Amino acid sequence: MQHFGFWIIFILTGMSYGALAQDSQSVRLEVVAEQELAQEVSLNGTVNSLRSSRISASVAGLLKVLHVDIGDRVASGDLLAELDHELVEWQGRAARAEVEEARARLGEAERRLREARSVGAGRNIAATEVSARESEVAAAEALLTRLEAERQQIDIQIERHRLTAPFDGVVSHRSLDLGEWVTPGTELLRLVDTDNLVLDFQVPQDYFSRLDGDSELWIDYHNDRVGADIVTLVPVNDSQSRTFLLRADRPSSLPVLPGMAVRATLRVTTGERGMTVSRDAINRYPDGRVTVWIAKPEDKDTFTVNEKRVWPGASFSGQIEIIRGLEAGQQVVVRGNENLSEGVTVRIAERESN
């Protein structure tokens, strides 16, 4: 009689509970099948933002106002900082006054030209006078155009003393403080988009040609796996590490921030087929031997088990490739195989299939 442990389940099928408990232990079986083989590799990656900007000014000036600080969330177009633009404002007022003066001169030149034309060239006024007045109008128009362009240029300079957010994000760094002189290109603030994130991984170069539409990427998170969509493969190899960049979208259920480290498992198909069994069917010994328990049917519900040595290959998705030692259609024990012995009779609790 065999004693059952706390994990063994007994099945009652038309026999008394006591008789079954003394007869055979319950196991779960799996049918060995041929399937497409895959390979898995563990990856270390980083969470990166699609947009990260070092906000700088395009004009020189004194930093007058800071509207945000580190940690503030801003929307696209929000005012971040202002440079002192008093002198440029006065230049703008002068430019607008010059434009108005030029517009008035143009109006007077046009009036004089209309007057000359109404009198009639060659009768009451010389044709050369009319021509001269036409030239005055053309010159006034050109002057007004030039002064308008100068005024617009000053207006743009005034606007460039105001720094606005180019996108929604969080202020992650501040480089200068009030009263400091800012030169073009000097970083004032750093803005990071924390909503549009990607996961970047460096993958061994051998896997580049194996990646296809069936490849899968699983992110490890709190003892669980979250699937992620691969969006970009950068076909540029790093000569130092012999890797290439794989970029994936951040799953919506993955709460991460820019700069965080992530671990993932990349699964790629090999293009080959082979025999596989569940990892739970494998028994490993200190001497390096690997075995499985093969179940041979005696009748409808009972089986005799024999231990068989096998030679494993790659593992993936809870499965292990068996290079040698098994044939398709054989049944192996995947649950309840801890206390088996050669030739013992077992009863099926549940049968699995690949």
C-alpha positions as CSV (number, residue, x, y, z in Angstrom):
1,M,0.0,0.0,0.0
2,Q,1.3,3.5,-0.9
3,H,0.7,6.5,1.4
4,F,-0.5,9.7,-0.4
5,G,1.0,13.1,0.3
6,F,-0.9,16.3,0.9
7,W,-0.9,17.2,-2.9
8,I,-2.2,13.9,-4.3
9,I,-5.8,13.9,-5.6
10,F,-7.8,10.7,-5.8
11,I,-10.5,10.1,-8.3
12,L,-13.7,8.1,-7.3
13,T,-15.2,6.4,-10.3
14,G,-17.5,3.6,-9.2
15,M,-15.2,2.3,-6.5
16,S,-15.1,2.9,-2.8
17,Y,-12.8,5.7,-1.5
18,G,-10.9,3.3,0.7
19,A,-10.2,0.9,-2.1
20,L,-8.9,3.6,-4.4
21,A,-6.7,5.1,-1.8
22,Q,-4.9,1.8,-1.4
23,D,-4.8,1.0,-5.1
24,S,-3.0,3.7,-7.0
25,Q,-2.0,7.3,-6.9
26,S,-3.5,10.0,-9.1
27,V,-1.4,11.7,-11.8
28,R,-1.9,14.1,-14.7
29,L,-0.7,13.1,-18.1
30,E,0.3,15.0,-21.2
31,V,0.6,13.7,-24.8
32,V,3.9,14.2,-26.5
33,A,3.4,16.2,-29.7
34,E,5.5,17.8,-32.4
35,Q,5.2,21.5,-32.6
36,E,7.0,24.6,-34.0
37,L,10.1,25.3,-31.9
38,A,10.9,28.7,-30.4
39,Q,13.7,30.3,-28.5
40,E,13.7,32.7,-25.6
41,V,16.2,35.3,-24.5
42,S,16.1,37.5,-21.3
43,L,16.5,41.2,-22.0
44,N,17.3,44.2,-19.8
45,G,15.8,47.5,-21.0
46,T,15.0,51.1,-20.1
47,V,11.9,53.1,-20.2
48,N,12.4,56.2,-22.4
49,S,10.2,59.1,-23.3
50,L,9.4,59.7,-27.0
51,R,9.9,63.4,-26.3
52,S,12.4,65.0,-24.0
53,S,13.4,68.6,-24.6
54,R,16.1,70.9,-23.3
55,I,14.3,74.2,-23.4
56,S,16.6,77.0,-24.4
57,A,16.2,80.6,-25.7
58,S,17.0,81.7,-29.2
59,V,17.9,85.2,-28.1
60,A,20.1,86.7,-25.4
61,G,18.6,88.3,-22.3
62,L,18.2,88.5,-18.6
63,L,16.0,85.8,-17.0
64,K,13.2,87.9,-15.6
65,V,10.3,85.5,-14.7
66,L,10.0,81.7,-14.2
67,H,6.5,80.5,-14.3
68,V,7.2,76.8,-13.5
69,D,9.5,74.8,-11.3
70,I,10.8,71.2,-11.1
71,G,7.9,68.7,-11.0
72,D,5.3,71.0,-12.5
73,R,3.1,69.5,-15.2
74,V,2.5,71.8,-18.2
75,A,0.4,71.7,-21.4
76,S,1.6,72.5,-24.8
77,G,1.7,76.3,-25.3
78,D,2.0,77.1,-21.6
79,L,4.3,80.0,-20.7
80,L,7.4,78.6,-19.0
81,A,9.8,81.6,-18.6
82,E,10.3,85.2,-19.8
83,L,13.5,87.2,-20.5
84,D,13.7,90.9,-19.9
85,H,12.5,92.5,-23.2
86,E,12.0,96.1,-22.2
87,L,14.6,97.5,-24.7
88,V,13.1,95.4,-27.5
89,E,9.6,96.7,-26.6
90,W,10.8,100.2,-27.1
91,Q,12.4,99.3,-30.4
92,G,9.0,97.8,-31.4
93,R,7.2,101.0,-30.5
94,A,9.6,103.0,-32.6
95,A,9.3,100.6,-35.5
96,R,5.5,100.8,-35.4
97,A,5.7,104.6,-35.4
98,E,8.0,104.5,-38.5
99,V,5.5,102.2,-40.2
100,E,2.7,104.7,-39.5
101,E,4.8,107.6,-40.8
102,A,5.6,105.6,-44.0
103,R,2.0,104.7,-44.5
104,A,1.0,108.4,-44.2
105,R,3.7,109.4,-46.8
106,L,2.4,106.7,-49.1
107,G,-1.1,108.0,-48.8
108,E,0.1,111.6,-49.6
109,A,2.1,110.4,-52.6
110,E,-0.9,108.4,-53.9
111,R,-3.1,111.6,-53.5
112,R,-0.7,113.7,-55.4
113,L,-0.6,111.1,-58.2
114,R,-4.3,110.9,-58.5
115,E,-4.5,114.7,-58.6
116,A,-1.9,114.9,-61.4
117,R,-3.7,112.2,-63.4
118,S,-7.1,113.9,-63.0
119,V,-5.7,117.2,-64.4
120,G,-4.3,115.3,-67.5
121,A,-0.7,114.9,-68.4
122,G,0.5,117.2,-71.2
123,R,-2.4,119.7,-70.9
124,N,-2.3,121.3,-67.5
125,I,0.6,119.4,-66.0
126,A,3.8,118.2,-67.5
127,A,4.1,114.5,-68.2
128,T,7.4,114.4,-66.4
129,E,5.7,115.6,-63.2
130,V,3.2,112.8,-63.4
131,S,6.1,110.3,-63.9
132,A,7.9,111.8,-60.9
133,R,4.8,111.4,-58.7
134,E,4.5,107.8,-59.8
135,S,8.1,107.3,-58.7
136,E,7.3,108.9,-55.4
137,V,4.4,106.4,-54.9
138,A,6.6,103.4,-55.7
139,A,9.4,104.6,-53.4
140,A,6.8,105.2,-50.6
141,E,5.4,101.6,-51.1
142,A,8.9,100.1,-50.9
143,L,9.8,102.1,-47.8
144,L,6.5,101.0,-46.1
145,T,7.3,97.3,-47.0
146,R,10.8,97.5,-45.6
147,L,9.6,99.2,-42.3
148,E,6.8,96.6,-42.0
149,A,9.4,93.8,-42.3
150,E,11.6,95.4,-39.7
151,R,8.6,95.8,-37.3
152,Q,7.6,92.2,-37.8
153,Q,11.2,91.2,-37.1
154,I,11.2,93.1,-33.8
155,D,7.8,91.6,-32.9
156,I,9.3,88.1,-33.4
157,Q,12.3,89.1,-31.2
158,I,9.9,90.2,-28.5
159,E,8.0,86.9,-28.7
160,R,11.2,84.9,-28.5
161,H,11.8,86.4,-25.0
162,R,8.9,84.3,-23.9
163,L,9.5,80.5,-23.7
164,T,6.5,78.2,-24.1
165,A,6.1,74.4,-23.7
166,P,6.4,72.6,-27.1
167,F,4.4,69.6,-25.8
168,D,2.6,68.3,-22.7
169,G,5.0,67.1,-20.1
170,V,6.7,67.5,-16.7
171,V,9.5,69.9,-15.8
172,S,12.3,67.6,-14.7
173,H,15.3,70.0,-14.4
174,R,16.0,73.7,-14.0
175,S,19.5,75.0,-15.0
176,L,19.3,78.8,-14.3
177,D,17.7,81.1,-11.8
178,L,16.2,84.6,-11.9
179,G,18.6,87.4,-12.8
180,E,21.1,85.2,-14.7
181,W,22.1,86.1,-18.2
182,V,20.9,83.8,-20.9
183,T,22.7,83.2,-24.2
184,P,21.1,81.5,-27.2
185,G,21.2,77.7,-26.8
186,T,21.7,77.8,-23.0
187,E,19.5,75.2,-21.4
188,L,16.9,76.8,-19.0
189,L,14.6,73.9,-18.3
190,R,14.2,70.2,-19.2
191,L,10.7,69.0,-20.2
192,V,9.9,65.3,-20.4
193,D,6.7,63.7,-21.9
194,T,5.7,61.1,-19.3
195,D,2.6,59.9,-21.2
196,N,4.2,58.7,-24.5
197,L,6.7,56.2,-23.3
198,V,8.6,53.4,-25.0
199,L,10.6,50.4,-23.8
200,D,14.1,50.1,-25.4
201,F,16.1,46.9,-25.3
202,Q,19.5,45.9,-26.6
203,V,19.1,42.5,-28.3
204,P,22.0,40.2,-29.3
205,Q,22.6,40.6,-33.0
206,D,22.0,36.9,-33.8
207,Y,18.2,37.5,-33.2
208,F,17.8,40.2,-35.8
209,S,17.1,37.9,-38.7
210,R,14.8,35.7,-36.6
211,L,12.4,38.4,-35.6
212,D,9.1,38.3,-37.5
213,G,5.4,38.8,-37.0
214,D,5.1,35.8,-34.7
215,S,7.8,37.1,-32.3
216,E,6.6,37.9,-28.8
217,L,7.9,40.2,-26.1
218,W,6.8,39.7,-22.5
219,I,7.6,42.3,-19.8
220,D,8.3,40.9,-16.3
221,Y,6.3,42.8,-13.7
222,H,5.6,41.8,-10.1
223,N,6.0,38.0,-10.7
224,D,3.7,38.4,-13.8
225,R,4.2,38.8,-17.5
226,V,2.7,41.6,-19.6
227,G,2.7,41.4,-23.4
228,A,4.2,44.4,-25.3
229,D,4.0,45.2,-29.0
230,I,7.3,45.5,-30.9
231,V,7.2,48.7,-32.9
232,T,10.7,49.3,-34.1
233,L,13.9,47.4,-34.9
234,V,16.9,49.7,-35.5
235,P,19.2,47.9,-38.1
236,V,22.3,49.4,-36.7
237,N,24.6,47.1,-34.8
238,D,26.6,48.3,-31.7
239,S,30.1,47.2,-32.4
240,Q,31.0,47.1,-28.8
241,S,28.2,45.0,-27.4
242,R,27.2,43.3,-30.7
243,T,23.5,44.2,-30.1
244,F,20.8,46.2,-31.9
245,L,17.9,48.3,-30.6
246,L,14.5,46.8,-30.2
247,R,11.7,49.3,-29.2
248,A,8.3,48.3,-27.9
249,D,5.2,50.3,-26.9
250,R,4.6,50.6,-23.2
251,P,1.6,48.4,-22.3
252,S,-1.2,50.6,-20.8
253,S,-1.3,48.3,-17.7
254,L,2.4,48.8,-17.0
255,P,2.9,51.8,-14.5
256,V,6.5,52.9,-15.3
257,L,8.3,56.2,-15.5
258,P,11.1,57.5,-17.8
259,G,14.5,56.1,-16.8
260,M,13.2,53.0,-15.0
261,A,14.8,49.6,-15.7
262,V,12.6,46.8,-17.1
263,R,13.2,43.1,-17.7
264,A,11.6,41.2,-20.5
265,T,11.6,37.9,-22.4
266,L,11.8,37.8,-26.1
267,R,10.4,34.7,-27.9
268,V,11.3,34.0,-31.5
269,T,10.5,31.1,-33.7
270,T,13.3,29.0,-35.1
271,G,11.5,27.8,-38.2
272,E,12.0,24.2,-37.1
273,R,9.6,21.6,-35.5
274,G,10.4,19.1,-32.8
275,M,9.0,17.1,-29.8
276,T,8.2,19.1,-26.7
277,V,6.9,18.4,-23.2
278,S,6.0,20.5,-20.3
279,R,8.7,21.6,-17.9
280,D,6.8,19.8,-15.1
281,A,7.4,16.5,-16.8
282,I,11.2,16.8,-16.5
283,N,13.2,15.2,-13.7
284,R,16.8,16.3,-13.3
285,Y,19.4,14.4,-11.3
286,P,22.7,15.6,-9.7
287,D,24.7,13.4,-12.2
288,G,23.3,15.4,-15.1
289,R,20.7,12.8,-16.2
290,V,17.3,14.1,-17.4
291,T,14.3,11.7,-17.3
292,V,10.5,11.6,-17.8
293,W,7.9,9.1,-16.6
294,I,6.2,7.4,-19.5
295,A,2.7,6.1,-18.9
296,K,1.5,3.0,-20.7
297,P,-2.2,2.1,-20.5
298,E,-3.4,-1.0,-18.7
299,D,-7.1,-0.3,-19.0
300,K,-9.4,2.7,-19.4
301,D,-8.3,4.5,-16.3
302,T,-5.0,2.9,-15.1
303,F,-1.5,3.2,-16.4
304,T,1.9,1.7,-15.7
305,V,4.8,4.1,-15.5
306,N,8.4,3.7,-16.5
307,E,11.2,6.1,-16.2
308,K,12.9,7.1,-19.5
309,R,16.0,9.1,-20.0
310,V,15.7,12.0,-22.5
311,W,18.0,14.7,-24.0
312,P,16.5,18.2,-23.7
313,G,17.0,21.2,-26.0
314,A,15.8,24.8,-25.8
315,S,13.0,25.8,-23.5
316,F,10.2,28.3,-24.2
317,S,6.7,29.2,-22.9
318,G,6.8,26.5,-20.2
319,Q,7.8,23.8,-22.8
320,I,11.1,22.0,-23.3
321,E,12.3,20.6,-26.6
322,I,13.3,16.9,-26.4
323,I,16.0,16.2,-28.9
324,R,16.1,12.5,-28.3
325,G,14.3,9.9,-26.2
326,L,10.6,10.4,-26.9
327,E,8.2,9.8,-29.8
328,A,5.0,11.6,-30.7
329,G,1.8,10.2,-29.1
330,Q,3.5,8.9,-26.0
331,Q,2.1,10.0,-22.7
332,V,4.2,11.5,-19.9
333,V,3.4,12.4,-16.3
334,V,3.4,16.1,-15.6
335,R,1.7,16.1,-12.2
336,G,2.2,13.6,-9.4
337,N,5.6,12.4,-10.7
338,E,7.6,13.3,-7.5
339,N,7.1,9.9,-5.7
340,L,6.8,7.5,-8.6
341,S,8.7,4.3,-8.8
342,E,9.4,2.0,-11.7
343,G,6.4,-0.1,-12.8
344,V,3.9,1.4,-10.4
345,T,0.3,1.6,-11.4
346,V,-1.3,5.1,-11.5
347,R,-4.7,6.5,-12.1
348,I,-5.5,9.5,-14.3
349,A,-6.6,12.7,-12.5
350,E,-6.4,14.8,-15.7
351,R,-4.9,14.5,-19.1
352,E,-3.3,17.5,-20.9
353,S,-2.2,17.9,-24.5
354,N,0.1,20.4,-26.3
